[in-house]
Amino acid sequence: MYVDSQSQFSNAQAVTSTAISENVIDLNASSNSNIPLLQDIGTGQDVYLVVQTAVTCTDSGSDATLAVTLESDSTANLATSATVHLSTGALAFAAYATAGTVIFAGRLPAGAYERYLGLRYTVASGPLTAGAFTAFLTLDIQSYRAYASGFKVDA
């Protein structure tokens, strides 16, 4: 899987309470007035979002939940009226705490994305005392699964 640093939201970003990804992607970096304010980046060639735990998470009661949302907004801090395009929902601590856990790997939904694109990590029932996450956009994901063969070869 190829990861471009320009399409990376977080690179082992420490998250202990609710936070925005360390990198917010500017979809209209040229500020060209001919580019529409809303863009559909989920059509044409498939683009995937991958979010994974980079450093094992801890909290005092192992009850912290985490929700990750992909958001776009007209401001880089995703603060005015961010549009949520994708959400993991609140995940139980055991579902994301171990380093190497893939929290989400899926295709971006088609839709109208505003200029700035980023992630919001929402920690509830916490805070976390340690933990870090890596998240990025890519054109391919590792999704191979081995299955038992559906046949038997007779001798």
Phi and psi in radians as a Rosetta constraint file:
Dihedral C 1 N 2 CA 2 C 2 CIRCULARHARMONIC -1.611 0.35
Dihedral N 2 CA 2 C 2 N 3 CIRCULARHARMONIC 2.285 0.35
Dihedral C 2 N 3 CA 3 C 3 CIRCULARHARMONIC -2.131 0.35
Dihedral N 3 CA 3 C 3 N 4 CIRCULARHARMONIC 2.085 0.35
Dihedral C 3 N 4 CA 4 C 4 CIRCULARHARMONIC -1.634 0.35
Dihedral N 4 CA 4 C 4 N 5 CIRCULARHARMONIC 2.234 0.35
Dihedral C 4 N 5 CA 5 C 5 CIRCULARHARMONIC -1.059 0.35
Dihedral N 5 CA 5 C 5 N 6 CIRCULARHARMONIC -0.411 0.35
Dihedral C 5 N 6 CA 6 C 6 CIRCULARHARMONIC -1.349 0.35
Dihedral N 6 CA 6 C 6 N 7 CIRCULARHARMONIC -0.241 0.35
Dihedral C 6 N 7 CA 7 C 7 CIRCULARHARMONIC -1.979 0.35
Dihedral N 7 CA 7 C 7 N 8 CIRCULARHARMONIC 0.395 0.35
Dihedral C 7 N 8 CA 8 C 8 CIRCULARHARMONIC -1.769 0.35
Dihedral N 8 CA 8 C 8 N 9 CIRCULARHARMONIC 2.188 0.35
Dihedral C 8 N 9 CA 9 C 9 CIRCULARHARMONIC -1.428 0.35
Dihedral N 9 CA 9 C 9 N 10 CIRCULARHARMONIC -0.770 0.35
Dihedral C 9 N 10 CA 10 C 10 CIRCULARHARMONIC -2.452 0.35
Dihedral N 10 CA 10 C 10 N 11 CIRCULARHARMONIC 2.422 0.35
Dihedral C 10 N 11 CA 11 C 11 CIRCULARHARMONIC -2.179 0.35
Dihedral N 11 CA 11 C 11 N 12 CIRCULARHARMONIC 1.605 0.35
Dihedral C 11 N 12 CA 12 C 12 CIRCULARHARMONIC 0.933 0.35
Dihedral N 12 CA 12 C 12 N 13 CIRCULARHARMONIC 0.797 0.35
Dihedral C 12 N 13 CA 13 C 13 CIRCULARHARMONIC -1.288 0.35
Dihedral N 13 CA 13 C 13 N 14 CIRCULARHARMONIC 2.162 0.35
Dihedral C 13 N 14 CA 14 C 14 CIRCULARHARMONIC -1.207 0.35
Dihedral N 14 CA 14 C 14 N 15 CIRCULARHARMONIC 2.242 0.35
Dihedral C 14 N 15 CA 15 C 15 CIRCULARHARMONIC -2.316 0.35
Dihedral N 15 CA 15 C 15 N 16 CIRCULARHARMONIC 2.048 0.35
Dihedral C 15 N 16 CA 16 C 16 CIRCULARHARMONIC -2.087 0.35
Dihedral N 16 CA 16 C 16 N 17 CIRCULARHARMONIC -0.327 0.35
Dihedral C 16 N 17 CA 17 C 17 CIRCULARHARMONIC -2.508 0.35
Dihedral N 17 CA 17 C 17 N 18 CIRCULARHARMONIC 3.080 0.35
Dihedral C 17 N 18 CA 18 C 18 CIRCULARHARMONIC -0.932 0.35
Dihedral N 18 CA 18 C 18 N 19 CIRCULARHARMONIC 2.314 0.35
Dihedral C 18 N 19 CA 19 C 19 CIRCULARHARMONIC -2.688 0.35
Dihedral N 19 CA 19 C 19 N 20 CIRCULARHARMONIC 2.781 0.35
Dihedral C 19 N 20 CA 20 C 20 CIRCULARHARMONIC -1.637 0.35
Dihedral N 20 CA 20 C 20 N 21 CIRCULARHARMONIC 2.600 0.35
Dihedral C 20 N 21 CA 21 C 21 CIRCULARHARMONIC -0.984 0.35
Dihedral N 21 CA 21 C 21 N 22 CIRCULARHARMONIC 2.582 0.35
Dihedral C 21 N 22 CA 22 C 22 CIRCULARHARMONIC -1.144 0.35
Dihedral N 22 CA 22 C 22 N 23 CIRCULARHARMONIC -0.360 0.35
Dihedral C 22 N 23 CA 23 C 23 CIRCULARHARMONIC -2.177 0.35
Dihedral N 23 CA 23 C 23 N 24 CIRCULARHARMONIC 2.243 0.35
Dihedral C 23 N 24 CA 24 C 24 CIRCULARHARMONIC -1.994 0.35
Dihedral N 24 CA 24 C 24 N 25 CIRCULARHARMONIC 2.197 0.35
Dihedral C 24 N 25 CA 25 C 25 CIRCULARHARMONIC -1.470 0.35
Dihedral N 25 CA 25 C 25 N 26 CIRCULARHARMONIC 2.261 0.35
Dihedral C 25 N 26 CA 26 C 26 CIRCULARHARMONIC -1.592 0.35
Dihedral N 26 CA 26 C 26 N 27 CIRCULARHARMONIC 1.908 0.35
Dihedral C 26 N 27 CA 27 C 27 CIRCULARHARMONIC -1.319 0.35
Dihedral N 27 CA 27 C 27 N 28 CIRCULARHARMONIC -0.196 0.35
Dihedral C 27 N 28 CA 28 C 28 CIRCULARHARMONIC -2.309 0.35
Dihedral N 28 CA 28 C 28 N 29 CIRCULARHARMONIC 0.950 0.35
Dihedral C 28 N 29 CA 29 C 29 CIRCULARHARMONIC -1.083 0.35
Dihedral N 29 CA 29 C 29 N 30 CIRCULARHARMONIC -0.410 0.35
Dihedral C 29 N 30 CA 30 C 30 CIRCULARHARMONIC -1.329 0.35
Dihedral N 30 CA 30 C 30 N 31 CIRCULARHARMONIC -0.291 0.35
Dihedral C 30 N 31 CA 31 C 31 CIRCULARHARMONIC 0.985 0.35
Dihedral N 31 CA 31 C 31 N 32 CIRCULARHARMONIC 0.492 0.35
Dihedral C 31 N 32 CA 32 C 32 CIRCULARHARMONIC -1.265 0.35
Dihedral N 32 CA 32 C 32 N 33 CIRCULARHARMONIC 2.151 0.35
Dihedral C 32 N 33 CA 33 C 33 CIRCULARHARMONIC -1.201 0.35
Dihedral N 33 CA 33 C 33 N 34 CIRCULARHARMONIC -0.213 0.35
Dihedral C 33 N 34 CA 34 C 34 CIRCULARHARMONIC -1.442 0.35
Dihedral N 34 CA 34 C 34 N 35 CIRCULARHARMONIC -0.211 0.35
Dihedral C 34 N 35 CA 35 C 35 CIRCULARHARMONIC -1.487 0.35
Dihedral N 35 CA 35 C 35 N 36 CIRCULARHARMONIC 2.261 0.35
Dihedral C 35 N 36 CA 36 C 36 CIRCULARHARMONIC -1.094 0.35
Dihedral N 36 CA 36 C 36 N 37 CIRCULARHARMONIC 2.637 0.35
Dihedral C 36 N 37 CA 37 C 37 CIRCULARHARMONIC -1.125 0.35
Dihedral N 37 CA 37 C 37 N 38 CIRCULARHARMONIC -0.590 0.35
Dihedral C 37 N 38 CA 38 C 38 CIRCULARHARMONIC -1.891 0.35
Dihedral N 38 CA 38 C 38 N 39 CIRCULARHARMONIC 2.326 0.35
Dihedral C 38 N 39 CA 39 C 39 CIRCULARHARMONIC -2.196 0.35
Dihedral N 39 CA 39 C 39 N 40 CIRCULARHARMONIC 2.580 0.35
Dihedral C 39 N 40 CA 40 C 40 CIRCULARHARMONIC -1.836 0.35
Dihedral N 40 CA 40 C 40 N 41 CIRCULARHARMONIC 1.745 0.35
Dihedral C 40 N 41 CA 41 C 41 CIRCULARHARMONIC -1.674 0.35
Dihedral N 41 CA 41 C 41 N 42 CIRCULARHARMONIC 0.034 0.35
Dihedral C 41 N 42 CA 42 C 42 CIRCULARHARMONIC -1.728 0.35
Dihedral N 42 CA 42 C 42 N 43 CIRCULARHARMONIC 0.213 0.35
Dihedral C 42 N 43 CA 43 C 43 CIRCULARHARMONIC -2.091 0.35
Dihedral N 43 CA 43 C 43 N 44 CIRCULARHARMONIC 2.983 0.35
Dihedral C 43 N 44 CA 44 C 44 CIRCULARHARMONIC 1.435 0.35
Dihedral N 44 CA 44 C 44 N 45 CIRCULARHARMONIC -2.204 0.35
Dihedral C 44 N 45 CA 45 C 45 CIRCULARHARMONIC -1.299 0.35
Dihedral N 45 CA 45 C 45 N 46 CIRCULARHARMONIC 2.370 0.35
Dihedral C 45 N 46 CA 46 C 46 CIRCULARHARMONIC -1.101 0.35
Dihedral N 46 CA 46 C 46 N 47 CIRCULARHARMONIC 2.378 0.35
Dihedral C 46 N 47 CA 47 C 47 CIRCULARHARMONIC -2.097 0.35
Dihedral N 47 CA 47 C 47 N 48 CIRCULARHARMONIC 2.326 0.35
Dihedral C 47 N 48 CA 48 C 48 CIRCULARHARMONIC -2.005 0.35
Dihedral N 48 CA 48 C 48 N 49 CIRCULARHARMONIC 2.563 0.35
Dihedral C 48 N 49 CA 49 C 49 CIRCULARHARMONIC -1.845 0.35
Dihedral N 49 CA 49 C 49 N 50 CIRCULARHARMONIC 2.306 0.35
Dihedral C 49 N 50 CA 50 C 50 CIRCULARHARMONIC -2.163 0.35
Dihedral N 50 CA 50 C 50 N 51 CIRCULARHARMONIC 2.241 0.35
Dihedral C 50 N 51 CA 51 C 51 CIRCULARHARMONIC -2.225 0.35
Dihedral N 51 CA 51 C 51 N 52 CIRCULARHARMONIC 2.237 0.35
Dihedral C 51 N 52 CA 52 C 52 CIRCULARHARMONIC -2.485 0.35
Dihedral N 52 CA 52 C 52 N 53 CIRCULARHARMONIC 2.724 0.35
Dihedral C 52 N 53 CA 53 C 53 CIRCULARHARMONIC -1.408 0.35
Dihedral N 53 CA 53 C 53 N 54 CIRCULARHARMONIC 2.153 0.35
Dihedral C 53 N 54 CA 54 C 54 CIRCULARHARMONIC -1.649 0.35
Dihedral N 54 CA 54 C 54 N 55 CIRCULARHARMONIC -0.628 0.35
Dihedral C 54 N 55 CA 55 C 55 CIRCULARHARMONIC -2.257 0.35
Dihedral N 55 CA 55 C 55 N 56 CIRCULARHARMONIC 2.322 0.35
Dihedral C 55 N 56 CA 56 C 56 CIRCULARHARMONIC -0.896 0.35
Dihedral N 56 CA 56 C 56 N 57 CIRCULARHARMONIC 2.337 0.35
Dihedral C 56 N 57 CA 57 C 57 CIRCULARHARMONIC -1.559 0.35
Dihedral N 57 CA 57 C 57 N 58 CIRCULARHARMONIC 2.557 0.35
Dihedral C 57 N 58 CA 58 C 58 CIRCULARHARMONIC -2.388 0.35
Dihedral N 58 CA 58 C 58 N 59 CIRCULARHARMONIC 2.658 0.35
Dihedral C 58 N 59 CA 59 C 59 CIRCULARHARMONIC -2.689 0.35
Dihedral N 59 CA 59 C 59 N 60 CIRCULARHARMONIC 2.817 0.35
Dihedral C 59 N 60 CA 60 C 60 CIRCULARHARMONIC -1.093 0.35
Dihedral N 60 CA 60 C 60 N 61 CIRCULARHARMONIC -0.588 0.35
Dihedral C 60 N 61 CA 61 C 61 CIRCULARHARMONIC -1.985 0.35
Dihedral N 61 CA 61 C 61 N 62 CIRCULARHARMONIC 0.080 0.35
Dihedral C 61 N 62 CA 62 C 62 CIRCULARHARMONIC 0.869 0.35
Dihedral N 62 CA 62 C 62 N 63 CIRCULARHARMONIC 0.682 0.35
Dihedral C 62 N 63 CA 63 C 63 CIRCULARHARMONIC -2.166 0.35
Dihedral N 63 CA 63 C 63 N 64 CIRCULARHARMONIC 0.061 0.35
Dihedral C 63 N 64 CA 64 C 64 CIRCULARHARMONIC -1.165 0.35
Dihedral N 64 CA 64 C 64 N 65 CIRCULARHARMONIC 2.402 0.35
Dihedral C 64 N 65 CA 65 C 65 CIRCULARHARMONIC -1.829 0.35
Dihedral N 65 CA 65 C 65 N 66 CIRCULARHARMONIC 2.742 0.35
Dihedral C 65 N 66 CA 66 C 66 CIRCULARHARMONIC -2.354 0.35
Dihedral N 66 CA 66 C 66 N 67 CIRCULARHARMONIC 2.308 0.35
Dihedral C 66 N 67 CA 67 C 67 CIRCULARHARMONIC -2.157 0.35
Dihedral N 67 CA 67 C 67 N 68 CIRCULARHARMONIC 2.354 0.35
Dihedral C 67 N 68 CA 68 C 68 CIRCULARHARMONIC -2.029 0.35
Dihedral N 68 CA 68 C 68 N 69 CIRCULARHARMONIC 2.222 0.35
Dihedral C 68 N 69 CA 69 C 69 CIRCULARHARMONIC -2.157 0.35
Dihedral N 69 CA 69 C 69 N 70 CIRCULARHARMONIC 2.429 0.35
Dihedral C 69 N 70 CA 70 C 70 CIRCULARHARMONIC -1.620 0.35
Dihedral N 70 CA 70 C 70 N 71 CIRCULARHARMONIC 2.124 0.35
Dihedral C 70 N 71 CA 71 C 71 CIRCULARHARMONIC -2.274 0.35
Dihedral N 71 CA 71 C 71 N 72 CIRCULARHARMONIC 2.651 0.35
Dihedral C 71 N 72 CA 72 C 72 CIRCULARHARMONIC -2.226 0.35
Dihedral N 72 CA 72 C 72 N 73 CIRCULARHARMONIC 2.674 0.35
Dihedral C 72 N 73 CA 73 C 73 CIRCULARHARMONIC -2.738 0.35
Dihedral N 73 CA 73 C 73 N 74 CIRCULARHARMONIC 2.917 0.35
Dihedral C 73 N 74 CA 74 C 74 CIRCULARHARMONIC -1.443 0.35
Dihedral N 74 CA 74 C 74 N 75 CIRCULARHARMONIC -0.180 0.35
Dihedral C 74 N 75 CA 75 C 75 CIRCULARHARMONIC -2.109 0.35
Dihedral N 75 CA 75 C 75 N 76 CIRCULARHARMONIC 2.609 0.35
Dihedral C 75 N 76 CA 76 C 76 CIRCULARHARMONIC -1.199 0.35
Dihedral N 76 CA 76 C 76 N 77 CIRCULARHARMONIC -0.361 0.35
Dihedral C 76 N 77 CA 77 C 77 CIRCULARHARMONIC -1.574 0.35
Dihedral N 77 CA 77 C 77 N 78 CIRCULARHARMONIC 0.092 0.35
Dihedral C 77 N 78 CA 78 C 78 CIRCULARHARMONIC 0.928 0.35
Dihedral N 78 CA 78 C 78 N 79 CIRCULARHARMONIC 0.648 0.35
Dihedral C 78 N 79 CA 79 C 79 CIRCULARHARMONIC -1.866 0.35
Dihedral N 79 CA 79 C 79 N 80 CIRCULARHARMONIC -0.369 0.35
Dihedral C 79 N 80 CA 80 C 80 CIRCULARHARMONIC -1.290 0.35
Dihedral N 80 CA 80 C 80 N 81 CIRCULARHARMONIC -1.163 0.35
Dihedral C 80 N 81 CA 81 C 81 CIRCULARHARMONIC -2.716 0.35
Dihedral N 81 CA 81 C 81 N 82 CIRCULARHARMONIC 1.166 0.35
Dihedral C 81 N 82 CA 82 C 82 CIRCULARHARMONIC -1.058 0.35
Dihedral N 82 CA 82 C 82 N 83 CIRCULARHARMONIC 2.439 0.35
Dihedral C 82 N 83 CA 83 C 83 CIRCULARHARMONIC -1.653 0.35
Dihedral N 83 CA 83 C 83 N 84 CIRCULARHARMONIC 2.183 0.35
Dihedral C 83 N 84 CA 84 C 84 CIRCULARHARMONIC -1.539 0.35
Dihedral N 84 CA 84 C 84 N 85 CIRCULARHARMONIC 2.122 0.35
Dihedral C 84 N 85 CA 85 C 85 CIRCULARHARMONIC -1.733 0.35
Dihedral N 85 CA 85 C 85 N 86 CIRCULARHARMONIC -0.447 0.35
Dihedral C 85 N 86 CA 86 C 86 CIRCULARHARMONIC -2.739 0.35
Dihedral N 86 CA 86 C 86 N 87 CIRCULARHARMONIC 2.459 0.35
Dihedral C 86 N 87 CA 87 C 87 CIRCULARHARMONIC -2.484 0.35
Dihedral N 87 CA 87 C 87 N 88 CIRCULARHARMONIC 2.458 0.35
Dihedral C 87 N 88 CA 88 C 88 CIRCULARHARMONIC -1.421 0.35
Dihedral N 88 CA 88 C 88 N 89 CIRCULARHARMONIC -0.264 0.35
Dihedral C 88 N 89 CA 89 C 89 CIRCULARHARMONIC 1.309 0.35
Dihedral N 89 CA 89 C 89 N 90 CIRCULARHARMONIC 3.008 0.35
Dihedral C 89 N 90 CA 90 C 90 CIRCULARHARMONIC -1.280 0.35
Dihedral N 90 CA 90 C 90 N 91 CIRCULARHARMONIC 2.099 0.35
Dihedral C 90 N 91 CA 91 C 91 CIRCULARHARMONIC -1.736 0.35
Dihedral N 91 CA 91 C 91 N 92 CIRCULARHARMONIC 2.374 0.35
Dihedral C 91 N 92 CA 92 C 92 CIRCULARHARMONIC -1.160 0.35
Dihedral N 92 CA 92 C 92 N 93 CIRCULARHARMONIC 2.651 0.35
Dihedral C 92 N 93 CA 93 C 93 CIRCULARHARMONIC -0.878 0.35
Dihedral N 93 CA 93 C 93 N 94 CIRCULARHARMONIC -0.789 0.35
Dihedral C 93 N 94 CA 94 C 94 CIRCULARHARMONIC -1.127 0.35
Dihedral N 94 CA 94 C 94 N 95 CIRCULARHARMONIC -0.384 0.35
Dihedral C 94 N 95 CA 95 C 95 CIRCULARHARMONIC -1.364 0.35
Dihedral N 95 CA 95 C 95 N 96 CIRCULARHARMONIC -0.280 0.35
Dihedral C 95 N 96 CA 96 C 96 CIRCULARHARMONIC -2.360 0.35
Dihedral N 96 CA 96 C 96 N 97 CIRCULARHARMONIC -0.133 0.35
Dihedral C 96 N 97 CA 97 C 97 CIRCULARHARMONIC -1.193 0.35
Dihedral N 97 CA 97 C 97 N 98 CIRCULARHARMONIC -0.576 0.35
Dihedral C 97 N 98 CA 98 C 98 CIRCULARHARMONIC -1.384 0.35
Dihedral N 98 CA 98 C 98 N 99 CIRCULARHARMONIC 2.327 0.35
Dihedral C 98 N 99 CA 99 C 99 CIRCULARHARMONIC -0.995 0.35
Dihedral N 99 CA 99 C 99 N 100 CIRCULARHARMONIC 2.404 0.35
Dihedral C 99 N 100 CA 100 C 100 CIRCULARHARMONIC 1.634 0.35
Dihedral N 100 CA 100 C 100 N 101 CIRCULARHARMONIC -0.140 0.35
Dihedral C 100 N 101 CA 101 C 101 CIRCULARHARMONIC -1.222 0.35
Dihedral N 101 CA 101 C 101 N 102 CIRCULARHARMONIC 2.241 0.35
Dihedral C 101 N 102 CA 102 C 102 CIRCULARHARMONIC -1.502 0.35
Dihedral N 102 CA 102 C 102 N 103 CIRCULARHARMONIC 1.971 0.35
Dihedral C 102 N 103 CA 103 C 103 CIRCULARHARMONIC -1.360 0.35
Dihedral N 103 CA 103 C 103 N 104 CIRCULARHARMONIC -0.720 0.35
Dihedral C 103 N 104 CA 104 C 104 CIRCULARHARMONIC -2.664 0.35
Dihedral N 104 CA 104 C 104 N 105 CIRCULARHARMONIC 2.420 0.35
Dihedral C 104 N 105 CA 105 C 105 CIRCULARHARMONIC -2.577 0.35
Dihedral N 105 CA 105 C 105 N 106 CIRCULARHARMONIC 1.813 0.35
Dihedral C 105 N 106 CA 106 C 106 CIRCULARHARMONIC -2.822 0.35
Dihedral N 106 CA 106 C 106 N 107 CIRCULARHARMONIC 2.934 0.35
Dihedral C 106 N 107 CA 107 C 107 CIRCULARHARMONIC -1.288 0.35
Dihedral N 107 CA 107 C 107 N 108 CIRCULARHARMONIC 2.468 0.35
Dihedral C 107 N 108 CA 108 C 108 CIRCULARHARMONIC -1.170 0.35
Dihedral N 108 CA 108 C 108 N 109 CIRCULARHARMONIC 2.437 0.35
Dihedral C 108 N 109 CA 109 C 109 CIRCULARHARMONIC -1.323 0.35
Dihedral N 109 CA 109 C 109 N 110 CIRCULARHARMONIC 2.566 0.35
Dihedral C 109 N 110 CA 110 C 110 CIRCULARHARMONIC -1.191 0.35
Dihedral N 110 CA 110 C 110 N 111 CIRCULARHARMONIC 2.580 0.35
Dihedral C 110 N 111 CA 111 C 111 CIRCULARHARMONIC 2.832 0.35
Dihedral N 111 CA 111 C 111 N 112 CIRCULARHARMONIC 3.071 0.35
Dihedral C 111 N 112 CA 112 C 112 CIRCULARHARMONIC -1.534 0.35
Dihedral N 112 CA 112 C 112 N 113 CIRCULARHARMONIC 1.937 0.35
Dihedral C 112 N 113 CA 113 C 113 CIRCULARHARMONIC -1.731 0.35
Dihedral N 113 CA 113 C 113 N 114 CIRCULARHARMONIC 2.358 0.35
Dihedral C 113 N 114 CA 114 C 114 CIRCULARHARMONIC -1.347 0.35
Dihedral N 114 CA 114 C 114 N 115 CIRCULARHARMONIC 3.133 0.35
Dihedral C 114 N 115 CA 115 C 115 CIRCULARHARMONIC -1.012 0.35
Dihedral N 115 CA 115 C 115 N 116 CIRCULARHARMONIC -0.782 0.35
Dihedral C 115 N 116 CA 116 C 116 CIRCULARHARMONIC -1.823 0.35
Dihedral N 116 CA 116 C 116 N 117 CIRCULARHARMONIC 2.349 0.35
Dihedral C 116 N 117 CA 117 C 117 CIRCULARHARMONIC -2.171 0.35
Dihedral N 117 CA 117 C 117 N 118 CIRCULARHARMONIC 2.229 0.35
Dihedral C 117 N 118 CA 118 C 118 CIRCULARHARMONIC -2.738 0.35
Dihedral N 118 CA 118 C 118 N 119 CIRCULARHARMONIC -3.124 0.35
Dihedral C 118 N 119 CA 119 C 119 CIRCULARHARMONIC -1.979 0.35
Dihedral N 119 CA 119 C 119 N 120 CIRCULARHARMONIC 2.596 0.35
Dihedral C 119 N 120 CA 120 C 120 CIRCULARHARMONIC -2.090 0.35
Dihedral N 120 CA 120 C 120 N 121 CIRCULARHARMONIC 2.173 0.35
Dihedral C 120 N 121 CA 121 C 121 CIRCULARHARMONIC -1.712 0.35
Dihedral N 121 CA 121 C 121 N 122 CIRCULARHARMONIC 2.020 0.35
Dihedral C 121 N 122 CA 122 C 122 CIRCULARHARMONIC -1.891 0.35
Dihedral N 122 CA 122 C 122 N 123 CIRCULARHARMONIC 1.970 0.35
Dihedral C 122 N 123 CA 123 C 123 CIRCULARHARMONIC -1.758 0.35
Dihedral N 123 CA 123 C 123 N 124 CIRCULARHARMONIC 2.221 0.35
Dihedral C 123 N 124 CA 124 C 124 CIRCULARHARMONIC -2.244 0.35
Dihedral N 124 CA 124 C 124 N 125 CIRCULARHARMONIC 2.791 0.35
Dihedral C 124 N 125 CA 125 C 125 CIRCULARHARMONIC 0.998 0.35
Dihedral N 125 CA 125 C 125 N 126 CIRCULARHARMONIC 0.384 0.35
Dihedral C 125 N 126 CA 126 C 126 CIRCULARHARMONIC -1.813 0.35
Dihedral N 126 CA 126 C 126 N 127 CIRCULARHARMONIC -2.452 0.35
Dihedral C 126 N 127 CA 127 C 127 CIRCULARHARMONIC -1.500 0.35
Dihedral N 127 CA 127 C 127 N 128 CIRCULARHARMONIC 2.955 0.35
Dihedral C 127 N 128 CA 128 C 128 CIRCULARHARMONIC -1.318 0.35
Dihedral N 128 CA 128 C 128 N 129 CIRCULARHARMONIC 2.547 0.35
Dihedral C 128 N 129 CA 129 C 129 CIRCULARHARMONIC -1.681 0.35
Dihedral N 129 CA 129 C 129 N 130 CIRCULARHARMONIC -0.290 0.35
Dihedral C 129 N 130 CA 130 C 130 CIRCULARHARMONIC -2.816 0.35
Dihedral N 130 CA 130 C 130 N 131 CIRCULARHARMONIC 2.755 0.35
Dihedral C 130 N 131 CA 131 C 131 CIRCULARHARMONIC 2.577 0.35
Dihedral N 131 CA 131 C 131 N 132 CIRCULARHARMONIC 2.575 0.35
Dihedral C 131 N 132 CA 132 C 132 CIRCULARHARMONIC -2.560 0.35
Dihedral N 132 CA 132 C 132 N 133 CIRCULARHARMONIC 2.652 0.35
Dihedral C 132 N 133 CA 133 C 133 CIRCULARHARMONIC -2.327 0.35
Dihedral N 133 CA 133 C 133 N 134 CIRCULARHARMONIC 2.593 0.35
Dihedral C 133 N 134 CA 134 C 134 CIRCULARHARMONIC -2.097 0.35
Dihedral N 134 CA 134 C 134 N 135 CIRCULARHARMONIC 2.365 0.35
Dihedral C 134 N 135 CA 135 C 135 CIRCULARHARMONIC -2.560 0.35
Dihedral N 135 CA 135 C 135 N 136 CIRCULARHARMONIC 2.466 0.35
Dihedral C 135 N 136 CA 136 C 136 CIRCULARHARMONIC -2.786 0.35
Dihedral N 136 CA 136 C 136 N 137 CIRCULARHARMONIC 2.873 0.35
Dihedral C 136 N 137 CA 137 C 137 CIRCULARHARMONIC -1.741 0.35
Dihedral N 137 CA 137 C 137 N 138 CIRCULARHARMONIC 2.517 0.35
Dihedral C 137 N 138 CA 138 C 138 CIRCULARHARMONIC -2.629 0.35
Dihedral N 138 CA 138 C 138 N 139 CIRCULARHARMONIC 2.858 0.35
Dihedral C 138 N 139 CA 139 C 139 CIRCULARHARMONIC -1.627 0.35
Dihedral N 139 CA 139 C 139 N 140 CIRCULARHARMONIC -0.150 0.35
Dihedral C 139 N 140 CA 140 C 140 CIRCULARHARMONIC -2.579 0.35
Dihedral N 140 CA 140 C 140 N 141 CIRCULARHARMONIC 2.620 0.35
Dihedral C 140 N 141 CA 141 C 141 CIRCULARHARMONIC -2.209 0.35
Dihedral N 141 CA 141 C 141 N 142 CIRCULARHARMONIC 2.734 0.35
Dihedral C 141 N 142 CA 142 C 142 CIRCULARHARMONIC -1.475 0.35
Dihedral N 142 CA 142 C 142 N 143 CIRCULARHARMONIC 1.854 0.35
Dihedral C 142 N 143 CA 143 C 143 CIRCULARHARMONIC -2.314 0.35
Dihedral N 143 CA 143 C 143 N 144 CIRCULARHARMONIC 0.342 0.35
Dihedral C 143 N 144 CA 144 C 144 CIRCULARHARMONIC -1.171 0.35
Dihedral N 144 CA 144 C 144 N 145 CIRCULARHARMONIC 2.369 0.35
Dihedral C 144 N 145 CA 145 C 145 CIRCULARHARMONIC -2.301 0.35
Dihedral N 145 CA 145 C 145 N 146 CIRCULARHARMONIC 2.319 0.35
Dihedral C 145 N 146 CA 146 C 146 CIRCULARHARMONIC -1.537 0.35
Dihedral N 146 CA 146 C 146 N 147 CIRCULARHARMONIC 2.347 0.35
Dihedral C 146 N 147 CA 147 C 147 CIRCULARHARMONIC -2.134 0.35
Dihedral N 147 CA 147 C 147 N 148 CIRCULARHARMONIC 2.651 0.35
Dihedral C 147 N 148 CA 148 C 148 CIRCULARHARMONIC -1.093 0.35
Dihedral N 148 CA 148 C 148 N 149 CIRCULARHARMONIC 2.500 0.35
Dihedral C 148 N 149 CA 149 C 149 CIRCULARHARMONIC -1.159 0.35
Dihedral N 149 CA 149 C 149 N 150 CIRCULARHARMONIC 2.620 0.35
Dihedral C 149 N 150 CA 150 C 150 CIRCULARHARMONIC -1.645 0.35
Dihedral N 150 CA 150 C 150 N 151 CIRCULARHARMONIC 0.327 0.35
Dihedral C 150 N 151 CA 151 C 151 CIRCULARHARMONIC -2.531 0.35
Dihedral N 151 CA 151 C 151 N 152 CIRCULARHARMONIC 2.924 0.35
Dihedral C 151 N 152 CA 152 C 152 CIRCULARHARMONIC -2.229 0.35
Dihedral N 152 CA 152 C 152 N 153 CIRCULARHARMONIC 2.382 0.35
Dihedral C 152 N 153 CA 153 C 153 CIRCULARHARMONIC -1.727 0.35
Dihedral N 153 CA 153 C 153 N 154 CIRCULARHARMONIC 2.108 0.35
Dihedral C 153 N 154 CA 154 C 154 CIRCULARHARMONIC -1.493 0.35
Dihedral N 154 CA 154 C 154 N 155 CIRCULARHARMONIC 2.542 0.35
